[in-house]
Amino acid sequence: MALSESQIPPDAQHYLVCGTEDCEKNCQFYCNDCHQPMCEQCRDEHQKNRETKNHEVVPYKQRKRPLPVVKCNIHPTKEIDLLCKECQIPICSKCTGTKEHRGHLFTNLEIVFDEKVSIYNEEIANIRSYFEPTSQDLKKIIAEDVTEIRKIIAGIRTSIKAEAESVKNLVDAVTSDKIEQVDKIEQSLLQTLNRQNQEIDDYINSLNDLIKTYYGYLSPSNIEQLTFALKSESLIIRPIPQTSKPVPPVFTAGQYSKEDVAKLMGRITVPNTKPENRKIKPMETNSTQMKPTGKQRKQDREKSDVKQTLSLSSSVTKVREYTVPGVDGVFHISLGKSARIWVSDIHGNLVQTDLQGNQLQKIQTSGIDEGYHTVTQGGNLIYTDRDNKVINRITPDNTITEFIKTGDWKPLSIHSSHINGDLLVGMFGKVTRYNKTGTEIQNIQRDNKGQRLYGLPLYITENINGDVCVSDYNNAVVVVDKSGQYRFFYTGQGSGFIPYGICTDVLGHILVCDSISKTVHLLDQDGQFLSLLLTEQQGVFGARSVCVDDENNLWVGQCKTNTVTVYKYLQ
């Protein structure tokens, strides 16, 4: 892809031509005295020439840039070629004798210019190799944050609308209930009024009947009718029936404000947390080293940042606890990806669960009380089969395949290196290293005096400096460097010591379970005892397995329970 004009570095050239007259060969060298580019042949001739043989000829990239020719304002016949150190201004040689610069120190301006050119070239290289790419990486991260924020905000909007719809449904339900209540009151009041109206109708009818009777008495047709009227005392007008005015219901409107409605719904809050500055990768200081991959740079940067900020806490704090179904005790833990853990017990049960304690997979193995499984950088589970002398691999689709045959050696423990992906396998009497493809590349059996290092390496891990750390059932933690050279033994604190689960952390500490004292020992990377990190006082009874996660939490499994407890011990 062609570069735009703005992308072409200002010092870039398509083709450097030799400066010697009539020579058009490629320029490779530069004479700092003549300020002339030259090819290899012209350089040889230049250095053979009696007049120029003492000139300084260097590779073109190491050339000294010529000073621009500038005449002195005070002495127009002189060129500016010196720097007054006291005044920090460029001057000509004649200016050194003036009263303004009398007694001052001077330096060759060309030397100063060359030093600055060298510095600026380095800065240009740093900008191109580090500052600009790092800034572009930050732009990508910011773009990802924009996408994430928009997704989060969209989710909040959806939640607000859903909650508003829920409130509307509640209002509709309450409205319906109140309308039904009003309908019943109306029906009752109307029934009362209808009853009163009927009573008045009946009363008016009786009055009309009475009027007819009276009219009959006013014009009697016979003497008997008149006699009956004269004697009758019952023909009297009844009082008007008593009626009552109904009391209608009264509706009192609720005194609600917008704020009252807002209280019915969830709140939108912005956490009062200071935004965390994005981490900027450090600039490489040694350009001759092989450049790491982006993933390696990120991991190294994170580990470096963690080292600078973490230290041992004054106390150990329990963070959380998980129950693992299908195991009788927790003798080894392997942390997988996507919040998955693998746990094994003394009966060969190997169980995968999520962090809610849901069993995802269960395998029957020949493993006992050893660290016989590990999760690789790629997320695959690797586990040893001591009876069949093989190492198996489980891919994410739960396919079990035979990965490595160990010949006559029974594999006991295994660890996948977080540094380079190698597999460290503890066998009866030795430790073998395999690369990621399963090729044997190292055997560790004896120290430099020919003494055996291992008996039963039940648990194995690797430290941040490449040391191979083994819990050997012969009462010692055995540590060798990455080349297999013996470093030290750790045999406890004098009251008996049988090591089991072992791991290391980002600070190089070694953490190991002791089945005798039922504690977790904390060592530095040179084997010096630092403390009993976990004891019965923290509720640990029979620690058998330990591992440290990416958040620097310590996971502990005990032999008498199927729970895994997580502790914070770094701050």
Helices and strands as residue ranges (DSSP letters): G 5-7, E 29-31, E 36-38, H 40-48, E 57-59, G 60-62, E 80-84, E 89-92, G 93-97, G 99-101, E 106-108, H 109-126, I 127-131, H 132-218, H 223-231, H 258-264, H 294-309, E 312-323, E 332-335, E 340-344, E 349-354, E 359-364, E 373-375, E 381-385, E 390-394, E 400-405, E 411-416, E 423-427, E 430-434, E 440-444, E 457-462, E 468-472, E 476-480, E 486-490, E 499-504, E 510-514, E 519-523, E 529-534, G 536-538, E 543-548, E 553-558, E 563-570
